[in-house]
């Protein structure tokens, strides 16, 4: 279906207005921006507007970065898809079954119990972590948060989206490499892809040109600093820009982060996910039919989606600093670009 930039702008602006969207939208055609726009405020107290180069947290969108760091270690021979979590964890997290592998964790097929189980979660903003959020800055500090959740089903027998499984992957990556998870992602993913504005930032120490996440409670906007780990980890929380996401997709599909054989493996369907009208690879969501590959994230004060269609060389990214407004805007874009 053909479309014009004017049609795209009208669709985005209408959806953004209706939803009260706060964030940034960018659509690339053949690697070049066809449309980009910013809406709302990055910092409400001082009325700082979002701009097209504002950095946003992407919640679970960071799982793709974790998956790529792990696969990079597999390419280096430090891990394998069939490496068991137990062989690296030792006596930590004893409720994880002995046969759970890296591949199970990457594909959300491990069956391990989840500290943040989205299948039973109500309002995301009401979730309270067991460990005070200011103590969750490094991967090992998540052990107490992850412990105590029994197995849901035998490894490899089903798909169940698991946040905790991706922190386990971060732990495994740290322990086999001897390098901290945040540094690993920077070296193995961000630097290889040329992402100048992508990093794990502390929510209580956000630099300039970075959006604060907000929740609407009792008619008042409040920041999300008390709701999330102070620094993101394996299951999400990296900050990025719309431009960096466009750069990321090109680097990924060009084989500059991991080799093209691994790109193919990570973006082939490993599971059908009918409830989401989607399929899942290794760290990446796939459209129910067709070649589109997507990263997405949703958390208190955060909403994000970024899709690349290798068949048309189109990329569209929507980053938001509330937990709702992104989705109507993303639907408006998809209905025009990829109905």
C-alpha positions in Angstrom: 0.0 0.0 0.0 1.4 3.4 -0.9 1.5 6.3 1.5 2.7 9.8 1.7 4.6 11.7 4.4 1.6 14.0 4.7 -0.7 11.1 5.3 1.7 9.7 7.9 2.0 13.1 9.7 -1.7 13.5 9.8 -2.3 10.0 11.1 0.4 10.4 13.8 -0.7 13.9 14.9 -4.3 12.8 15.2 -3.5 9.7 17.2 -1.1 11.7 19.4 -3.6 14.4 20.1 -6.4 11.9 21.0 -4.1 9.9 23.3 -2.3 12.9 24.9 0.9 11.3 23.7 4.2 12.4 25.2 7.2 11.1 23.3 8.9 10.8 19.9 8.0 9.2 16.6 10.4 8.4 13.8 9.8 6.6 10.5 12.7 5.6 8.2 12.5 4.6 4.6 15.7 2.9 3.2 17.7 4.1 6.2 16.8 7.8 6.0 14.2 9.6 8.1 10.9 10.2 6.3 9.1 11.6 9.3 10.1 12.5 12.8 8.3 14.5 15.5 8.3 15.1 19.2 5.3 15.6 21.5 4.8 16.5 25.1 7.2 17.1 28.0 10.4 15.3 28.9 10.4 16.9 32.4 7.1 18.2 33.7 8.2 20.2 36.7 10.4 22.5 34.6 8.3 22.1 31.4 11.2 20.8 29.4 9.8 19.6 26.0 10.6 16.4 24.3 12.8 16.8 21.2 13.6 14.4 18.4 16.9 13.5 20.1 15.5 13.0 23.6 16.5 9.7 25.3 13.8 7.4 26.6 13.8 4.3 28.7 12.5 1.3 26.6 11.6 -1.2 29.4 11.5 -4.7 27.8 12.8 -3.4 24.5 16.2 -4.0 26.1 15.7 -7.7 26.0 16.9 -7.6 22.4 20.2 -6.1 23.6 20.6 -8.8 26.3 20.0 -11.5 23.7 22.6 -10.0 21.4 25.2 -9.8 24.1 24.5 -13.5 25.0 24.7 -14.6 21.3 28.0 -12.6 21.0 29.4 -14.7 23.8 28.2 -17.8 22.0 30.0 -16.7 18.9 33.2 -16.2 21.0 32.8 -19.8 22.3 32.2 -18.8 25.9 28.6 -20.1 25.9 26.4 -22.4 23.8 22.6 -22.5 23.3 22.6 -25.8 25.2 24.6 -24.4 28.2 22.5 -25.0 31.3 21.8 -22.2 33.7 22.7 -24.5 36.6 26.2 -25.0 35.2 26.9 -21.3 35.7 24.7 -20.4 38.6 26.0 -23.1 41.0 23.8 -23.1 44.1 22.1 -19.8 43.4 18.4 -19.7 42.5 17.9 -23.4 43.4 14.3 -23.5 42.0 15.6 -23.2 38.5 15.4 -26.7 37.0 18.7 -28.4 36.1 17.8 -28.8 32.4 17.0 -25.1 31.7 19.3 -23.9 29.0 20.4 -20.6 27.5 18.2 -21.3 24.5 15.2 -21.9 26.7 15.8 -18.6 28.5 16.3 -16.6 25.2 13.1 -17.9 23.8 10.9 -17.6 27.0 10.5 -21.4 27.0 12.4 -22.1 30.3 9.3 -22.6 32.5 11.0 -20.9 35.5 8.9 -18.8 37.9 8.9 -15.1 37.2 9.4 -12.3 39.7 7.3 -10.0 37.4 4.8 -12.4 35.9 2.9 -10.4 33.3 0.3 -13.1 32.9 -1.0 -12.4 36.4 -0.1 -8.8 36.7 -2.8 -6.1 37.2 -1.9 -2.4 36.8 1.8 -2.3 36.1 2.1 0.8 38.2 0.9 -1.0 41.3 3.6 -3.6 41.3 6.0 -3.4 44.2 9.5 -5.0 44.1 10.6 -7.1 47.1 14.0 -5.3 47.2 14.1 -1.5 47.6 14.6 -0.2 44.1 17.7 1.9 45.0 19.5 -1.4 45.8 19.0 -2.8 42.3 21.8 -1.3 40.4 24.0 -4.3 39.6 23.0 -7.8 38.3 24.0 -9.8 41.4 21.8 -7.5 43.5 18.7 -9.0 41.7 19.3 -12.5 43.2 17.1 -11.9 46.2 14.4 -10.5 43.9 14.5 -13.6 41.6 14.6 -16.3 44.3 11.6 -18.2 45.5 9.5 -18.7 42.4 8.7 -22.4 41.6 8.8 -23.8 38.1 5.6 -23.3 36.0 6.2 -26.1 33.4 9.0 -28.3 32.2 11.6 -26.5 30.1 11.0 -26.4 26.4 7.4 -27.5 26.5 5.7 -24.1 26.2 6.1 -20.3 25.8 5.7 -18.0 28.8 7.1 -14.5 28.7 9.6 -14.3 31.6 11.3 -11.2 32.8 13.3 -13.0 35.4 14.7 -15.3 32.7 16.5 -12.4 31.1 18.1 -11.3 34.3 19.3 -14.9 34.7 20.8 -14.5 31.2 22.6 -11.3 32.3 24.0 -13.2 35.4 25.2 -16.0 33.1 26.8 -13.5 30.7 28.6 -11.8 33.5 29.9 -14.9 35.1 31.2 -16.6 32.0 32.8 -13.4 30.7 34.1 -11.8 33.9 32.7 -8.5 32.7 29.7 -6.6 34.1 26.4 -6.9 32.2 26.2 -3.1 31.5 29.7 -3.0 30.1 29.0 -6.1 28.0 26.0 -4.6 26.3 28.0 -1.4 25.7 30.9 -3.3 24.1 29.2 -6.1 22.3 26.0 -4.3 21.1 26.1 -0.5 21.4 29.7 0.1 20.2 29.4 -2.4 17.4 26.2 -0.8 16.2 27.4 2.7 16.6 24.8 3.8 19.1 26.0 7.1 20.5 23.0 7.8 22.7 22.1 4.3 24.1 23.1 3.3 27.7 21.8 2.0 31.0 21.2 5.2 33.0 20.3 5.6 36.7 16.8 6.9 37.1 17.8 9.0 40.0 20.7 10.6 38.1 19.3 11.3 34.6 21.5 13.6 32.4 20.3 16.3 30.2 18.2 15.4 27.1 16.6 12.4 28.9 12.9 11.9 29.5 11.6 11.2 33.0 8.9 8.5 33.1 5.5 9.6 34.5 2.3 8.0 35.9 -1.0 9.7 36.3 -2.2 9.0 39.9 -5.1 10.8 41.6 -5.1 13.4 38.8 -1.4 14.2 39.4 1.6 13.3 37.3 4.3 11.5 39.4 7.7 10.3 38.3 8.3 6.5 38.1 11.5 6.6 40.2 10.0 4.6 43.0 8.5 1.9 40.7 11.5 0.5 38.8 15.0 -0.7 39.6 17.3 2.4 39.8 19.3 1.0 36.9 17.9 -1.4 34.3 19.3 -4.9 33.7 18.8 -8.0 31.6 15.1 -7.8 31.3 15.0 -4.1 30.3 15.6 -0.5 31.2 18.1 0.7 28.7 17.7 4.3 27.4 17.9 5.2 23.7 16.8 7.7 21.0 14.7 7.2 17.9 17.8 7.8 15.7 19.7 5.2 17.6 17.0 2.7 17.1 17.1 3.2 13.3 20.9 2.8 13.5 20.4 -0.4 15.6 18.1 -2.1 13.1 20.5 -1.5 10.2 23.5 -2.7 12.1 21.6 -5.8 13.3 20.4 -6.9 9.9 23.8 -6.0 8.3 25.5 -8.5 10.6 27.6 -5.9 12.4 26.5 -7.0 15.9 26.3 -10.7 15.4 26.8 -12.7 12.2 24.0 -13.0 9.7 23.5 -16.6 10.4 22.7 -15.6 14.0 20.5 -12.8 12.8 18.5 -15.4 10.9 18.3 -17.7 13.9 17.2 -14.9 16.3 14.5 -13.7 13.9 13.0 -17.1 12.9 9.9 -18.2 14.8 10.7 -20.4 17.9 7.2 -20.0 19.4 3.7 -19.0 18.3 2.1 -16.5 20.7 -1.6 -16.3 19.7 -2.5 -14.2 22.7 -0.2 -11.4 21.3 -1.1 -12.1 17.7 2.6 -12.7 17.2 5.5 -15.1 17.1 8.7 -15.0 19.1 12.3 -15.7 18.1 15.3 -15.3 20.4 15.0 -11.9 22.0 12.7 -10.5 19.3 9.0 -10.4 18.6 7.9 -11.3 15.1 4.6 -10.4 13.4 2.1 -13.2 13.2 2.6 -13.4 9.5 5.3 -11.6 7.4 8.8 -10.6 8.0 8.5 -7.7 10.5 10.7 -7.8 13.6 9.9 -5.8 16.7 11.2 -4.8 20.1 8.6 -3.5 22.6 8.5 -2.4 26.2 5.9 -1.4 28.7 6.4 -0.5 32.4 5.4 2.2 34.9 5.9 5.5 33.1 7.4 3.8 30.0 6.0 2.6 26.6 8.0 1.8 23.5 7.8 -0.1 20.3 10.2 -0.3 17.3 9.6 -2.3 14.2 11.8 -3.1 11.2 10.4 -4.6 8.0 13.4 -6.0 6.0 11.1 -6.6 2.9 10.3 -2.9 2.5 13.3 -1.4 4.4 10.9 0.5 6.6 11.5 1.2 10.3 9.1 2.9 12.7 9.8 3.7 16.3 7.6 5.2 19.0 9.1 6.1 22.4 7.0 7.4 25.2 7.5 8.6 28.8 4.0 7.5 30.0 2.7 3.9 30.1 -0.2 4.4 27.7 0.0 6.9 24.9 2.5 5.0 22.6 0.1 2.3 21.6 -2.6 4.4 19.7 0.2 6.2 17.8 1.9 2.9 16.9 -1.3 1.4 15.7 -2.0 4.4 13.5 1.5 4.1 11.9 1.1 0.3 11.4 -2.3 0.6 9.8 -0.8 3.0 7.2 2.6 1.4 6.6 1.9 -2.3 7.1 -1.8 -3.1 7.3 
